[in-house]
Amino acid sequence: MKASSVGRFPRGSFLIWIVIGAVPITLAQPRGTWAIHDTAVPACGAACDSQPPALPTAEQIDYLGTYSPDGKYRTRVRAGSGNVLGSASSSRSSRGWSRPSEVPGSINLHPRERVEENYEVPAHAVKPVKGQSILASLRDSIVTFVYGRERILLAPHHVTVDSRGRMLIVDPDARAVHVLGGGDSFRIAGGPQRRLRLPNGIAVDAADNIYVADSERGLVLVYAPDGKFLRYLGKRGDETLFHYPTAIAIDQNSGRLFLLDSPRHLLFVLDLEGNVLQRIGRRSPHAIGRFSGDTIPMDLDYPTEIAIGNNELVVVDSGNSRIRIMDLQCKPTAQFRIPATPGPPILDEVGLGVDLTGNIYISTIRDSQIRIYGRDGSLLGSFGHTGTEIGEFNSPAGLWIDGTNRLYVADTNNGRVQVFQLSHDSESETDPEATR
């Protein structure tokens, strides 16, 4: 440990907490943005005189809190904290670190989650023969007090919430799935010799079982609520049903799973045991033997995101630069264009969510904004821009809107998940941590 680094501790330990509370974000006209402010006076000042008035149906959203890089949910932001905003790097190249460089790897910075090792049989973990000494434990506790807990969120992508209020976060850079809250936060570890290789989409069923799309293995892995592996979906002997599964969603009422196989331009509908009920998209002359079957034709071109909301299925059809809306039997009901981006489609370029009224939220990593569309494709507004402050994002790659209209934003390059409230009824203003 460098002597110069220890000098930061006395100053850092007495930082004043800045109370954020509920910060309103007000909807402007389609050409405007949702501006963050903490008074009733518009943040744009005199410039607002030249802008159209706010929409009569304008809503407000409130900032609720942040799942910080160390995995803790915070409703207040500590200025300069290395585990809150200070650790949020604006550079992709520096996302991979989880601890200060001056702290040796032998030091345990007490991460907030246990590890579910998730080894592929016959591989298994080998426990050390000797436990840690009292002196070493004291040393680790002191260093943790100085530097904070180890960072566990590297680059969150897809996110969801289960019925227990736990936050589930896919972290491809860490090759892990984090399950935070509920009194037992844990990580489903991935990587070499483990069942999980490259997690992508994530969903939960009505019993809170966890479904993870593994793009590298071409499978969906199913885990119990406590992180224990249950089964594979899409595996038949040495063959796999999917080529590169990306986003998934589950209709908990019918027990059906919707899965995008982006490079094959296909949408699969399965039951929760992995039986294929429908396959929608392009007919492929290269379908694999017994998995060929019939494909319901639909002009999908590299679909990358999927969400269920308002009893409808919404798909980002990235290659066609449009949003497709279907009923839960996959019959098209509406579609609209979204701004095209240069070059070929990129996975995790767009996040998608649907609120309780059917409005569609799209995040983009290119400009770090979240745009809100009506079901008819009308642009209702937008908010956010590149930065590390509250309501600012750095390449937000994933969105989720829960049953109480809370919006969760995977603020990918800032290594955190921000939480906002989209409505103001008494049932939906509960703190996300209150039920844990």
Residue pairs with C-beta under 8 A, 6 or more apart in sequence:
1 102
1 103
1 104
1 143
2 102
5 100
5 102
6 146
9 146
12 80
12 81
12 82
15 78
15 79
15 80
15 81
16 79
17 76
17 78
18 76
18 77
18 78
18 79
19 76
20 63
20 75
20 76
20 77
20 390
21 38
21 75
22 62
22 63
22 64
22 421
23 36
23 37
23 38
23 62
23 63
23 390
23 391
24 36
24 37
24 38
24 60
24 61
24 62
25 34
25 35
25 36
25 60
25 61
25 62
25 63
25 383
25 391
25 420
26 34
26 35
26 37
26 42
26 54
26 58
26 60
27 34
27 54
27 55
27 58
27 59
27 60
27 372
27 380
27 381
28 34
28 35
28 51
28 54
28 55
28 58
28 381
29 51
29 52
29 53
29 54
29 55
29 381
30 378
30 379
30 380
30 381
32 51
32 52
32 381
32 382
33 369
33 381
33 382
33 383
33 384
33 385
34 61
34 381
34 382
34 383
34 384
35 42
35 43
35 44
35 383
36 43
36 63
36 383
36 390
36 391
37 43
42 48
44 51
55 380
55 381
59 422
59 423
60 424
61 407
61 420
61 421
61 422
62 420
62 421
62 424
63 390
63 391
63 418
63 419
63 420
64 75
64 406
64 419
64 420
64 421
64 431
64 432
65 73
65 74
65 75
65 418
65 419
65 431
65 432
65 433
66 73
66 74
66 77
66 84
66 390
66 416
66 417
66 418
66 419
67 73
67 153
67 167
67 169
67 180
67 416
67 417
67 418
67 419
68 74
68 81
68 83
68 84
68 153
68 416
69 83
69 84
69 87
69 88
69 151
69 152
69 153
69 415
69 416
70 83
70 84
70 111
70 112
70 148
70 149
70 150
70 151
70 152
70 153
71 111
71 112
71 113
71 149
71 152
71 153
71 178
71 180
71 185
72 83
72 112
72 149
73 167
73 180
73 181
73 419
73 432
73 433
74 84
75 431
77 84
77 85
77 390
78 84
79 85
80 86
81 87
81 148
82 100
82 147
82 148
83 148
83 149
83 151
84 416
85 388
85 389
85 414
87 151
87 415
88 388
88 394
88 411
88 413
88 414
88 415
88 416
89 95
89 413
89 414
89 415
90 386
90 388
90 394
90 413
90 414
91 413
92 155
92 395
92 413
95 154
95 155
95 173
95 413
95 415
96 154
96 173
97 151
98 150
98 151
98 152
98 154
98 174
99 105
99 107
99 109
99 147
99 150
99 151
100 147
103 109
103 143
103 147
107 139
107 140
107 143
108 132
108 140
108 144
109 140
109 143
109 144
109 147
109 148
109 149
109 150
110 140
110 141
110 144
110 149
110 150
111 149
111 150
111 152
112 149
112 152
112 180
112 185
113 152
113 178
113 179
113 180
113 185
113 186
113 187
114 184
114 185
114 186
114 187
115 186
115 187
115 189
116 186
116 187
116 188
116 189
116 227
116 228
117 124
117 125
117 189
117 194
118 188
118 189
118 190
118 194
118 195
118 196
118 227
118 229
119 125
119 193
119 194
119 195
120 193
120 194
120 195
123 193
123 194
132 140
151 415
152 174
152 178
152 187
153 169
153 171
153 174
153 178
153 415
153 416
153 417
154 171
154 173
154 174
154 415
155 171
155 172
155 173
155 174
155 397
155 412
155 413
155 415
156 169
156 170
156 171
156 178
156 397
156 398
156 410
156 411
156 412
156 415
156 416
156 417
157 170
157 171
157 172
157 200
157 348
157 397
157 398
157 410
157 412
158 169
158 170
158 200
158 201
158 202
158 247
158 397
158 398
158 400
158 410
159 167
159 168
159 169
159 170
159 202
159 398
159 399
159 400
159 408
159 410
159 417
160 168
160 202
160 203
160 204
160 400
161 167
161 168
161 400
161 402
161 406
161 408
161 432
162 168
162 204
162 208
162 210
162 225
163 204
163 206
163 208
164 181
164 182
164 208
164 225
164 435
164 436
165 181
165 182
165 432
165 433
165 434
165 435
165 436
166 179
166 180
166 181
166 182
166 208
166 436
167 178
167 179
167 180
167 181
167 408
167 417
167 432
168 177
168 178
168 179
168 180
168 202
168 204
168 210
169 177
169 178
169 180
169 410
169 417
170 177
170 199
170 200
170 201
170 202
170 212
170 398
171 177
171 178
171 199
172 198
172 199
172 200
174 187
174 190
175 189
175 190
175 191
175 196
175 197
175 198
175 199
176 187
176 188
176 189
176 190
176 196
176 199
177 187
177 188
177 190
177 196
177 199
177 202
177 210
177 212
178 185
178 186
178 187
179 185
179 186
179 187
179 188
179 210
179 227
181 432
181 433
181 436
182 436
183 436
184 226
186 226
186 227
188 196
188 210
188 212
188 223
188 227
189 196
190 196
190 197
190 198
190 199
191 197
195 221
195 229
196 212
196 214
196 221
197 214
197 216
197 217
198 214
198 215
198 216
198 217
199 212
199 213
199 214
199 215
200 212
200 213
200 214
200 215
200 245
200 246
200 247
200 347
201 212
201 213
201 245
201 246
201 247
201 248
201 249
201 259
201 260
201 306
202 210
202 211
202 212
202 213
202 248
203 211
203 248
203 249
203 250
203 257
204 210
204 211
204 250
205 211
205 250
205 252
205 255
205 272
206 252
206 255
207 225
208 225
209 222
209 223
209 224
209 225
209 230
210 222
210 223
210 224
210 225
210 227
211 220
211 221
211 222
211 233
211 248
211 250
211 257
212 220
212 221
212 222
212 223
213 219
213 220
213 242
213 245
213 246
213 247
213 248
213 259
214 220
214 221
214 245
215 244
215 245
215 246
217 240
218 234
218 240
218 241
218 242
218 243
218 244
218 245
219 232
219 233
219 234
219 235
219 240
219 242
219 245
220 232
220 233
220 234
220 242
220 245
220 248
220 257
220 259
220 274
221 229
221 232
221 233
222 229
222 230
222 231
222 232
222 233
222 272
223 229
223 230
224 230
231 274
232 274
233 241
233 257
233 270
233 273
233 274
234 240
234 241
234 242
234 245
234 274
235 241
236 290
236 291
239 288
239 289
239 291
241 268
241 274
241 276
241 291
242 259
242 261
242 268
243 261
243 263
243 264
244 261
244 262
244 263
244 264
245 259
245 260
245 261
246 260
246 261
246 262
246 304
246 305
246 347
247 259
247 260
247 304
247 305
247 306
247 352
248 257
248 258
248 259
248 260
248 306
249 257
249 258
249 306
249 307
249 308
249 313
250 256
250 257
250 258
250 272
250 308
251 258
251 308
251 328
254 328
255 271
255 272
256 269
256 270
256 271
256 272
256 277
256 328
257 268
257 269
257 270
257 271
257 272
258 267
258 268
258 269
258 306
258 308
258 313
259 267
259 268
259 269
259 270
259 306
260 266
260 267
260 268
260 303
260 304
260 305
260 306
260 315
261 267
261 268
262 302
262 303
262 304
262 318
262 345
262 347
263 302
264 281
264 282
264 284
265 281
265 282
265 300
265 301
265 302
265 303
265 319
266 279
266 280
266 281
266 282
266 284
266 295
266 300
267 279
267 280
267 281
267 298
267 300
267 303
267 306
267 315
267 330
268 276
268 278
268 279
268 280
269 276
269 277
269 278
269 279
269 280
269 330
270 276
270 277
271 277
276 291
276 293
278 296
278 330
279 293
279 294
279 295
279 296
280 295
280 296
280 298
280 300
280 330
281 295
281 296
281 297
281 298
281 300
281 303
282 295
282 297
282 298
282 299
282 300
283 295
283 297
284 295
287 293
296 330
298 332
299 320
300 315
300 317
300 319
300 320
300 324
301 317
301 318
301 319
301 320
301 345
302 317
302 318
302 319
302 344
302 345
303 315
303 316
303 317
303 318
303 319
303 324
304 316
304 318
304 345
304 347
304 348
304 349
304 350
305 315
305 316
305 318
305 350
305 351
305 352
306 313
306 314
306 315
306 316
306 352
307 313
307 314
307 352
307 353
307 354
307 399
307 401
308 314
308 328
308 354
309 353
309 354
309 355
309 356
309 358
309 401
310 354
310 355
310 356
310 357
310 358
311 327
311 328
312 325
312 326
312 327
312 328
312 333
312 354
312 358
313 325
313 326
313 327
313 328
313 330
314 323
314 324
314 325
314 326
314 352
314 354
314 360
315 323
315 324
315 325
315 326
316 323
316 338
316 350
316 352
316 362
317 323
317 324
317 335
318 345
318 346
318 349
318 350
319 344
319 345
321 337
321 338
321 339
321 340
321 341
322 335
322 336
322 337
322 338
323 335
323 336
323 337
323 338
323 360
323 362
323 373
323 377
324 332
324 334
324 335
325 332
325 333
325 334
325 335
325 375
326 332
326 333
327 333
334 375
334 376
334 377
336 373
336 376
336 377
337 377
338 362
338 373
341 349
341 364
341 366
348 365
348 397
348 398
348 412
349 364
349 365
349 366
349 397
350 362
350 363
350 364
350 365
351 361
351 362
351 363
351 364
351 370
351 396
351 397
351 398
351 399
351 409
351 410
352 360
352 361
352 362
352 363
352 399
353 360
353 361
353 399
353 400
353 401
353 407
354 360
354 361
354 401
355 361
355 401
355 405
355 407
355 422
355 423
356 401
356 403
356 405
356 422
356 423
358 374
358 375
359 372
359 373
359 374
359 375
359 380
360 372
360 373
360 374
360 375
361 370
361 371
361 372
361 373
361 399
361 401
361 407
362 370
362 371
362 373
362 399
363 369
363 370
363 371
363 384
363 393
363 396
363 397
363 398
363 399
363 409
364 371
364 396
365 395
365 396
365 397
365 412
367 385
367 386
368 384
368 385
368 386
368 387
368 392
368 393
368 394
368 395
368 396
369 382
369 383
369 384
369 385
369 393
370 382
370 383
370 384
370 393
370 396
370 399
370 409
371 379
371 381
371 382
372 379
372 380
372 381
372 382
373 379
373 380
374 380
383 391
384 391
384 392
384 393
384 396
385 392
385 393
386 392
386 393
386 394
387 393
387 394
388 394
388 414
390 418
391 418
393 409
393 411
393 414
393 418
394 411
394 412
394 413
394 414
395 412
395 413
396 409
396 410
396 411
396 412
397 410
397 412
398 409
398 410
398 412
399 407
399 408
399 409
399 410
400 407
400 408
401 407
401 408
401 422
402 408
404 423
404 427
404 428
404 430
405 421
405 422
405 423
405 428
406 419
406 420
406 421
406 422
406 428
406 432
407 419
407 420
407 421
407 422
408 417
408 418
408 419
409 417
409 418
409 419
409 420
410 417
411 417
411 418
419 432
421 428
421 429
